[in-house]
Structures are given as C-alpha cells and as structure tokens.
Amino acid sequence: MSNPVVPKPGSSMERVAQDAERLGLQIKLRVMDQSTRTAEDAAEACGCTVGQIVKSLVFENADTGALALLLVSGSHNADLEYISSRYGLNLKRCDGRRVRDETGFAIGGVAPIGHKAPVATWLDESLLDYETVWAAAGRPDSVFSVDPRALVDAVKPQLITVSG
C-alpha cells in the first residue's frame, strides 16, 4: 500500500515536510505503490473515501493574474461559474509550466503547502466533514494525511462551497 518516507534533501517532498513543521502540522508522508494522480486512484491507494482526497487545483485569477489554489474534495468538481457568481472569484485555466515554476510542483503532485511563494487559497468546506484527509505531497505518487481543521488553521484559506 504505502511506505513511510524520509524526503530527499532539496526535493519537493522535503519542502512539504519542512513547511508542515514550520506550520506546526502533524502529517504523515507516504510514497504509494500505485498512482495517486486521480482522486479515485488516491482513495484506493490510501484506503479512504474519494471525498477524503484533497484535490489541489491551481488556476489563474482572471482579474489579477495571480495564481489561485482551490483545495477541493475528491468527490466534488469546482464549478467555476458558480464560484465566480457566489464569491466574485474569476478563475481561468493556468499553464502547467507556470504552475511548476511558481509553486515548485508539477500538476498531479501539487501540495496544499510547501509552495515556493505564497498562493491565495480557497478550501471546499465539505473537507471539514472528515477527521482525516489526504493531499498530494509534492509528487504524483506521494501523499500525506492531515486533520482538515489543522490544515485550515495552518493555511488560512477562505472556506467556500465549490458547486451549487
């Protein structure tokens, strides 16, 4: 299923581990034996429900040009029209190269913490329905588990409903 891991120095996983420590987050890093690229794959690998998977979706804020990170339950899709009408957040797709350059993570491995620079963040409030959630840890085959309330306390995202 998974193997506990000590991240390699200078790796994206090490950045996640160091940021978790800085933020006081208790996480358990794992490298999975199978893909965690999709929410369904990750749920199977982690032995949890799809809803417990945190999808880290990076967009560009169409109004400011800045990156925007949506942390969405694996059981939901981010309805960009709904988010725009309800929260005034106008998002558009972001180039994968820009995501890697500015966050330090490739798409499929974007973690909610450990970014090269701060990124404005919004969190699907349904993630708070769980005692534990699982998020990408910097690579497409790595994850970490965390209490979603502790993640909110550490990251300080705006809580939103991602679809109507």
TORBA-925074 format. One line per 8 residues: number of its first residue (from 1); their letters; for each residue x, y, z of N, C-alpha, C, CB. Coordinates in Angstrom, 1 decimal. Glycine has a CB too. Layout:
// TORBA-925074
NUM = A = X/Y/Z/X/Y/Z/X/Y/Z/X/Y/Z ~ ...
***
This chain:
// TORBA-925074
1 = MSNPVVPK = 0.8/-1.2/0.0/0.0/0.0/0.0/0.9/1.2/0.0/-0.9/0.0/1.2 ~ 1.6/1.5/1.1/2.4/2.7/1.1/3.6/2.5/2.0/1.6/3.9/1.6 ~ 4.6/3.3/1.8/5.8/3.3/2.6/6.1/4.6/3.2/7.0/2.8/1.7 ~ 6.3/4.6/4.5/6.8/5.9/5.2/8.0/6.3/4.5/7.0/5.7/6.7 ~ 8.3/7.6/4.4/9.4/8.1/3.6/10.1/9.3/4.4/8.9/8.6/2.3 ~ 11.4/9.3/4.2/12.2/10.4/4.6/12.6/11.1/3.3/13.5/10.0/5.4 ~ 12.1/12.3/3.1/12.3/13.0/1.8/13.8/13.3/1.5/11.5/14.3/1.8 ~ 14.1/13.2/0.2/15.5/13.5/-0.2/15.7/15.0/0.0/15.7/13.1/-1.7
9 = PGSSMERV = 16.9/15.4/0.4/17.2/16.8/0.5/17.0/17.6/-0.8/18.7/17.0/1.0 ~ 16.4/18.7/-0.7/16.1/19.6/-1.9/14.9/19.1/-2.7/17.3/19.5/-2.7 ~ 14.3/18.1/-2.3/13.1/17.6/-3.1/11.8/18.4/-2.8/12.9/16.1/-2.9 ~ 10.8/18.2/-3.6/9.6/18.9/-3.4/8.9/18.3/-2.1/8.6/18.7/-4.6 ~ 9.1/17.0/-1.9/8.6/16.4/-0.7/9.2/17.0/0.6/8.8/14.9/-0.7 ~ 10.5/17.2/0.5/11.2/17.8/1.6/10.6/19.2/1.9/12.7/17.9/1.4 ~ 10.3/20.0/0.9/9.7/21.3/1.0/8.3/21.2/1.8/9.5/22.0/-0.3 ~ 7.6/20.1/1.4/6.3/19.9/2.1/6.5/19.6/3.5/5.5/18.8/1.4
17 = AQDAERLG = 7.4/18.7/3.8/7.7/18.3/5.2/8.2/19.5/6.0/8.8/17.2/5.2 ~ 9.1/20.3/5.5/9.6/21.4/6.2/8.5/22.5/6.4/10.8/22.1/5.4 ~ 7.7/22.7/5.5/6.6/23.7/5.7/5.6/23.1/6.7/5.9/23.9/4.3 ~ 5.3/21.9/6.7/4.4/21.3/7.7/5.0/21.5/9.1/4.2/19.8/7.4 ~ 6.3/21.3/9.2/6.9/21.5/10.5/6.9/23.0/10.9/8.4/21.1/10.5 ~ 7.1/23.9/10.0/7.1/25.3/10.3/5.7/25.7/10.7/7.5/26.1/9.0 ~ 4.7/25.1/10.1/3.3/25.5/10.3/2.7/24.7/11.6/2.4/25.2/9.2 ~ 3.5/23.8/12.1/3.0/23.0/13.3/2.0/21.9/12.9/2.4/23.9/14.3
25 = LQIKLRVM = 2.0/21.5/11.6/1.1/20.5/11.1/1.7/19.1/11.4/0.8/20.7/9.6 ~ 0.9/18.2/11.9/1.2/16.8/12.1/0.8/16.1/10.8/0.6/16.2/13.4 ~ 1.8/15.7/10.0/1.4/15.0/8.8/2.2/13.7/8.7/1.7/15.8/7.5 ~ 1.8/12.8/7.9/2.5/11.5/7.7/2.7/11.4/6.2/1.7/10.3/8.3 ~ 3.9/11.6/5.7/4.2/11.5/4.3/4.3/10.0/3.9/5.6/12.1/4.0 ~ 3.8/9.7/2.7/3.8/8.3/2.2/4.1/8.4/0.7/2.4/7.6/2.5 ~ 4.9/7.4/0.2/5.0/7.2/-1.2/4.2/5.9/-1.5/6.5/7.0/-1.6 ~ 3.3/6.0/-2.4/2.4/4.9/-2.6/3.0/4.0/-3.7/1.0/5.5/-3.1
33 = DQSTRTAE = 2.6/2.7/-3.6/3.0/1.7/-4.6/2.2/1.9/-5.9/2.8/0.3/-4.0 ~ 1.1/2.6/-5.9/0.3/2.8/-7.1/0.1/4.3/-7.3/-1.0/2.0/-7.0 ~ -0.4/4.6/-8.4/-0.7/6.0/-8.8/-1.7/6.7/-7.8/-1.2/6.2/-10.2 ~ -1.4/8.0/-7.5/-2.4/8.8/-6.8/-2.7/10.0/-7.6/-1.8/9.2/-5.4 ~ -2.5/9.9/-8.9/-2.8/11.1/-9.8/-4.2/11.5/-9.8/-2.3/10.7/-11.2 ~ -5.2/10.6/-9.8/-6.6/11.0/-9.8/-7.1/10.8/-8.3/-7.4/10.2/-10.8 ~ -8.2/11.4/-8.0/-8.8/11.3/-6.7/-9.2/9.8/-6.5/-10.1/12.2/-6.6 ~ -9.8/9.2/-7.5/-10.2/7.8/-7.3/-9.0/6.9/-7.1/-10.9/7.3/-8.6
41 = DAAEACGC = -7.9/7.1/-7.8/-6.6/6.3/-7.6/-6.1/6.6/-6.2/-5.6/6.7/-8.6 ~ -6.1/7.8/-5.8/-5.6/8.2/-4.4/-6.4/7.5/-3.3/-5.5/9.7/-4.3 ~ -7.7/7.6/-3.5/-8.6/7.0/-2.5/-8.4/5.5/-2.4/-10.1/7.3/-2.8 ~ -8.2/4.8/-3.5/-7.9/3.4/-3.5/-6.6/3.1/-2.8/-8.0/2.8/-4.9 ~ -5.6/3.9/-3.1/-4.3/3.7/-2.6/-4.2/4.0/-1.1/-3.2/4.6/-3.3 ~ -5.0/5.0/-0.6/-5.0/5.4/0.8/-6.0/4.6/1.6/-5.3/6.9/0.9 ~ -6.9/3.9/1.0/-7.9/3.2/1.7/-8.9/4.1/2.4/-7.2/2.3/2.8 ~ -9.3/5.1/1.7/-10.3/6.0/2.2/-11.4/6.3/1.1/-9.6/7.4/2.6
49 = TVGQIVKS = -12.3/7.2/1.5/-13.3/7.5/0.5/-12.8/8.6/-0.4/-14.6/8.1/1.2 ~ -13.4/8.7/-1.6/-13.0/9.7/-2.6/-13.1/11.1/-2.0/-13.8/9.6/-3.9 ~ -14.1/11.3/-1.1/-14.4/12.6/-0.5/-13.2/13.1/0.4/-15.6/12.6/0.3 ~ -12.4/12.2/0.9/-11.3/12.5/1.8/-10.1/12.9/1.1/-11.0/11.3/2.7 ~ -10.1/12.8/-0.3/-8.9/13.2/-1.1/-9.0/14.7/-1.3/-8.9/12.4/-2.4 ~ -7.9/15.4/-1.1/-7.8/16.9/-1.4/-7.2/17.0/-2.7/-7.0/17.6/-0.3 ~ -8.1/17.6/-3.7/-7.5/17.9/-5.0/-7.0/19.3/-4.9/-8.6/17.7/-6.1 ~ -5.7/19.5/-5.2/-5.1/20.8/-5.3/-5.2/21.3/-6.7/-3.6/20.8/-4.7
57 = LVFENADT = -6.1/22.2/-7.0/-6.3/22.8/-8.3/-5.8/24.2/-8.4/-7.8/22.7/-8.7 ~ -4.9/24.4/-9.3/-4.3/25.7/-9.5/-4.8/26.4/-10.7/-2.7/25.6/-9.6 ~ -5.3/27.6/-10.5/-5.9/28.4/-11.6/-5.2/29.8/-11.6/-7.4/28.6/-11.4 ~ -5.5/30.5/-12.6/-5.1/31.9/-12.6/-6.3/32.8/-12.3/-4.5/32.3/-14.0 ~ -6.2/33.8/-11.4/-7.2/34.7/-11.2/-7.3/35.6/-12.4/-7.0/35.5/-9.8 ~ -8.4/35.6/-13.1/-8.5/36.4/-14.3/-8.5/37.9/-14.1/-9.8/36.0/-15.0 ~ -8.8/38.3/-12.9/-8.9/39.7/-12.6/-7.5/40.3/-12.2/-9.8/40.0/-11.4 ~ -6.7/39.4/-11.5/-5.4/39.9/-11.0/-4.2/39.3/-11.7/-5.3/39.7/-9.6
65 = GALALLLV = -4.4/38.2/-12.4/-3.3/37.4/-13.0/-2.5/36.6/-12.0/-2.3/38.4/-13.6 ~ -2.8/36.6/-10.7/-2.1/35.8/-9.7/-2.7/34.4/-9.7/-2.3/36.5/-8.3 ~ -1.8/33.5/-9.2/-2.3/32.1/-9.1/-3.3/32.0/-7.9/-1.1/31.2/-8.8 ~ -4.2/31.1/-8.1/-5.2/30.8/-7.1/-5.3/29.3/-6.9/-6.7/31.4/-7.5 ~ -5.2/28.8/-5.6/-5.3/27.4/-5.3/-6.6/27.1/-4.7/-4.1/27.1/-4.3 ~ -7.3/26.1/-5.3/-8.5/25.6/-4.8/-8.3/24.2/-4.2/-9.7/25.5/-5.8 ~ -8.6/24.0/-2.9/-8.4/22.7/-2.3/-9.8/22.1/-2.3/-7.8/22.8/-0.9 ~ -10.1/21.1/-3.1/-11.4/20.6/-3.4/-11.5/19.1/-3.0/-11.8/20.8/-4.9
73 = SGSHNADL = -12.6/18.7/-2.4/-12.8/17.3/-2.1/-12.9/16.5/-3.4/-14.2/17.1/-1.3 ~ -12.3/15.3/-3.3/-12.2/14.4/-4.5/-13.6/14.1/-5.0/-11.5/13.2/-4.1 ~ -14.6/14.2/-4.2/-16.0/13.9/-4.6/-16.7/15.0/-5.3/-16.8/13.4/-3.4 ~ -16.0/16.2/-5.4/-16.6/17.4/-6.0/-15.8/17.9/-7.2/-16.7/18.5/-5.0 ~ -16.5/18.6/-8.0/-15.9/19.3/-9.1/-16.0/20.8/-8.8/-16.5/19.0/-10.5 ~ -15.0/21.6/-9.1/-15.1/23.0/-8.9/-15.9/23.6/-10.1/-13.6/23.6/-8.8 ~ -17.0/24.2/-9.8/-17.9/24.8/-10.8/-17.4/26.3/-10.8/-19.4/24.7/-10.4 ~ -16.6/26.6/-11.8/-16.0/27.9/-11.9/-17.1/29.0/-12.1/-15.0/28.0/-13.0
81 = EYISSRYG = -18.1/28.8/-12.8/-19.2/29.8/-13.0/-19.9/30.0/-11.6/-20.2/29.3/-14.0 ~ -20.1/29.0/-10.9/-20.8/29.1/-9.6/-19.8/29.9/-8.6/-21.1/27.7/-9.0 ~ -18.6/29.5/-8.6/-17.6/30.2/-7.7/-17.5/31.7/-8.1/-16.2/29.5/-7.8 ~ -17.5/32.0/-9.4/-17.5/33.4/-9.8/-18.7/34.1/-9.3/-17.4/33.4/-11.3 ~ -19.9/33.5/-9.6/-21.1/34.3/-9.2/-21.3/34.4/-7.7/-22.3/33.5/-9.8 ~ -20.9/33.4/-6.9/-21.1/33.4/-5.5/-20.0/34.2/-4.7/-21.2/32.0/-4.9 ~ -18.8/34.1/-5.2/-17.6/34.7/-4.4/-16.9/35.8/-5.2/-16.7/33.6/-4.1 ~ -17.3/36.0/-6.5/-16.6/37.0/-7.2/-15.2/36.7/-7.6/-16.6/38.3/-6.5
89 = LNLKRCDG = -14.9/35.4/-7.6/-13.6/34.9/-7.9/-13.6/34.3/-9.3/-13.1/33.8/-6.9 ~ -13.0/35.1/-10.2/-13.0/34.8/-11.7/-11.7/34.0/-12.0/-13.1/36.0/-12.5 ~ -11.9/32.7/-12.2/-10.7/31.8/-12.5/-10.7/31.3/-13.9/-10.8/30.6/-11.5 ~ -9.4/31.1/-14.4/-9.3/30.5/-15.7/-8.1/29.5/-15.6/-9.0/31.6/-16.8 ~ -8.1/28.6/-16.6/-7.0/27.6/-16.6/-5.6/28.3/-16.5/-7.1/26.7/-17.8 ~ -4.7/27.5/-15.9/-3.4/28.0/-15.8/-2.4/27.1/-16.5/-3.0/28.2/-14.3 ~ -1.5/27.6/-17.2/-0.5/26.8/-17.9/0.3/25.9/-16.9/0.5/27.7/-18.7 ~ 0.5/24.6/-17.2/1.2/23.7/-16.3/2.6/24.2/-16.0/1.2/22.4/-16.9
97 = RRVRDETG = 3.3/24.8/-17.0/4.7/25.3/-16.8/4.7/26.4/-15.7/5.3/25.8/-18.1 ~ 3.7/27.3/-15.8/3.6/28.3/-14.8/3.3/27.7/-13.4/2.5/29.3/-15.2 ~ 2.5/26.7/-13.3/2.2/26.1/-12.1/3.5/25.5/-11.5/1.2/24.9/-12.2 ~ 4.3/24.8/-12.3/5.5/24.3/-11.8/6.5/25.4/-11.4/6.2/23.4/-12.9 ~ 6.7/26.4/-12.2/7.6/27.5/-12.0/7.3/28.2/-10.7/7.6/28.4/-13.1 ~ 6.0/28.5/-10.4/5.6/29.4/-9.3/5.3/28.6/-8.0/4.4/30.2/-9.7 ~ 4.9/27.3/-8.1/4.6/26.6/-6.9/5.7/25.6/-6.6/3.3/25.8/-7.1 ~ 6.5/25.2/-7.6/7.5/24.2/-7.4/7.0/22.8/-7.5/8.1/24.4/-6.0
105 = FAIGGVAP = 5.8/22.6/-7.9/5.2/21.3/-8.0/4.6/21.1/-9.4/4.0/21.1/-7.0 ~ 4.7/19.9/-10.0/4.1/19.6/-11.2/2.6/19.3/-11.0/4.8/18.4/-11.9 ~ 1.8/19.5/-12.0/0.4/19.2/-11.9/0.3/17.6/-11.6/-0.4/19.5/-13.2 ~ -0.6/17.3/-10.7/-0.7/15.9/-10.2/0.0/15.6/-8.9/-0.1/15.0/-11.3 ~ 0.9/16.6/-8.5/1.6/16.5/-7.3/1.6/17.7/-6.5/3.0/16.1/-7.5 ~ 0.7/18.7/-6.9/0.7/20.0/-6.1/0.1/19.8/-4.7/-0.3/21.0/-6.9 ~ 0.9/20.2/-3.8/0.5/20.1/-2.4/-0.2/21.3/-1.9/1.8/19.8/-1.5 ~ -0.9/21.3/-0.8/-1.6/22.5/-0.3/-0.6/23.4/0.5/-2.7/22.1/0.6
113 = IGHKAPVA = 0.6/22.8/0.8/1.6/23.6/1.5/3.0/23.4/0.8/1.7/23.1/3.0 ~ 4.0/24.1/1.2/5.3/23.9/0.6/5.6/24.6/-0.7/5.6/22.5/0.4 ~ 4.8/25.6/-1.1/4.9/26.3/-2.3/6.1/27.2/-2.3/3.7/27.1/-2.6 ~ 6.7/27.5/-3.4/7.9/28.4/-3.5/7.5/29.8/-3.0/8.4/28.5/-4.9 ~ 6.3/30.2/-3.2/5.8/31.5/-2.8/4.4/31.4/-2.4/6.0/32.6/-4.0 ~ 3.9/32.3/-1.5/2.5/32.2/-1.1/1.5/32.2/-2.2/2.2/33.3/-0.1 ~ 0.5/31.4/-2.1/-0.6/31.4/-3.1/-1.9/31.6/-2.4/-0.5/30.0/-3.9 ~ -2.7/32.5/-2.9/-4.1/32.7/-2.3/-4.8/31.3/-2.4/-4.9/33.8/-3.1
121 = TWLDESLL = -5.5/30.9/-1.3/-6.0/29.6/-1.2/-7.5/29.6/-0.8/-5.2/28.7/-0.3 ~ -8.3/28.8/-1.4/-9.7/28.6/-1.0/-9.9/27.1/-0.8/-10.7/29.1/-2.1 ~ -10.7/26.7/0.2/-10.9/25.3/0.6/-12.4/24.9/0.6/-10.3/25.0/2.0 ~ -12.7/23.8/-0.1/-14.0/23.3/-0.1/-14.4/22.9/1.3/-14.0/22.0/-1.1 ~ -15.4/23.6/1.8/-15.8/23.4/3.2/-16.2/21.9/3.5/-16.9/24.3/3.6 ~ -16.6/21.2/2.5/-17.0/19.8/2.8/-15.9/18.9/3.3/-17.6/19.2/1.5 ~ -14.6/19.3/3.0/-13.5/18.6/3.6/-13.5/18.6/5.1/-12.2/19.2/3.1 ~ -14.2/19.5/5.7/-14.2/19.6/7.2/-15.2/18.5/7.7/-14.7/21.0/7.6
129 = DYETVWAA = -15.9/17.8/6.9/-16.7/16.7/7.3/-16.0/15.5/7.8/-17.7/16.3/6.2 ~ -14.7/15.5/7.5/-13.8/14.3/7.8/-12.8/14.5/8.9/-13.1/13.9/6.5 ~ -12.5/13.5/9.6/-11.4/13.6/10.6/-10.1/13.6/10.0/-11.5/12.4/11.6 ~ -9.9/12.9/8.9/-8.6/12.9/8.2/-8.8/13.1/6.7/-7.8/11.6/8.5 ~ -8.0/13.8/6.1/-8.0/14.0/4.6/-6.6/13.7/4.1/-8.5/15.4/4.1 ~ -6.5/13.4/2.8/-5.2/13.0/2.2/-4.9/14.0/1.0/-5.2/11.6/1.7 ~ -3.7/14.5/1.0/-3.4/15.5/0.0/-2.1/15.1/-0.7/-3.3/16.9/0.6 ~ -1.8/15.6/-1.9/-0.6/15.4/-2.6/0.6/16.0/-1.8/-0.6/16.0/-4.0
137 = AGRPDSVF = 1.7/15.3/-1.8/2.9/15.7/-1.1/4.0/16.1/-1.9/3.3/14.6/-0.1 ~ 3.8/16.6/-3.1/4.8/17.1/-4.0/5.2/16.3/-5.2/6.0/17.2/-3.2 ~ 4.6/15.0/-5.3/4.9/14.2/-6.4/3.6/13.4/-6.7/6.1/13.2/-6.2 ~ 3.4/12.9/-8.0/2.2/12.2/-8.3/2.0/10.9/-7.6/2.1/12.0/-9.8 ~ 3.0/10.4/-6.9/2.9/9.1/-6.2/3.0/9.3/-4.7/3.9/8.1/-6.7 ~ 3.0/10.5/-4.2/3.1/10.8/-2.8/2.0/11.5/-2.2/4.5/11.5/-2.5 ~ 1.7/11.2/-1.0/0.5/11.9/-0.3/0.9/12.1/1.2/-0.8/11.0/-0.4 ~ 0.1/12.9/1.9/0.2/13.0/3.3/-1.2/13.0/3.9/1.0/14.2/3.8
145 = SVDPRALV = -1.4/12.5/5.1/-2.7/12.6/5.8/-2.6/13.7/6.8/-3.0/11.3/6.5 ~ -3.7/14.4/7.0/-3.8/15.5/8.0/-5.2/15.7/8.4/-3.2/16.8/7.3 ~ -5.3/16.3/9.6/-6.7/16.7/10.1/-7.0/18.0/9.3/-6.6/17.0/11.7 ~ -8.2/18.0/8.6/-8.5/19.1/7.8/-8.7/20.4/8.6/-9.8/18.9/7.1 ~ -9.1/20.4/9.9/-9.2/21.6/10.7/-7.8/22.2/11.0/-9.9/21.3/12.0 ~ -6.8/21.3/11.2/-5.4/21.7/11.4/-4.9/22.3/10.1/-4.5/20.5/11.9 ~ -5.2/21.8/9.0/-4.8/22.3/7.7/-5.4/23.7/7.5/-5.3/21.4/6.5 ~ -6.7/23.9/7.8/-7.3/25.2/7.7/-6.6/26.2/8.7/-8.8/25.1/8.1
153 = DAVKPQLI = -6.3/25.8/9.9/-5.6/26.7/10.9/-4.3/27.1/10.3/-5.5/26.0/12.2 ~ -3.6/26.2/9.7/-2.2/26.4/9.2/-2.2/27.3/7.9/-1.5/25.1/8.9 ~ -3.1/26.9/7.0/-3.0/27.6/5.6/-3.9/28.8/5.6/-3.5/26.6/4.6 ~ -4.9/28.9/6.4/-5.8/30.0/6.5/-6.5/30.3/5.2/-5.1/31.2/7.0 ~ -7.1/29.3/4.5/-7.8/29.5/3.3/-9.2/30.1/3.5/-8.0/28.2/2.5 ~ -9.7/30.7/2.5/-11.2/31.1/2.5/-12.0/29.8/2.3/-11.5/32.2/1.5 ~ -13.0/29.6/3.2/-13.8/28.4/3.1/-14.9/28.7/2.1/-14.4/28.0/4.4 ~ -15.1/27.8/1.1/-16.2/28.0/0.1/-16.9/26.8/-0.2/-15.5/28.6/-1.2
161 = TVSG = -18.1/26.9/-0.8/-18.8/25.8/-1.4/-18.4/25.9/-2.9/-20.4/25.9/-1.2 ~ -18.0/24.7/-3.5/-17.4/24.7/-4.8/-18.4/24.5/-5.9/-16.4/23.7/-4.9 ~ -19.7/24.1/-5.6/-20.7/24.0/-6.6/-22.1/24.2/-6.0/-20.6/22.6/-7.2 ~ -23.0/24.6/-6.8/-24.3/25.0/-6.3/-25.3/23.9/-6.3/-24.9/26.1/-7.1
***
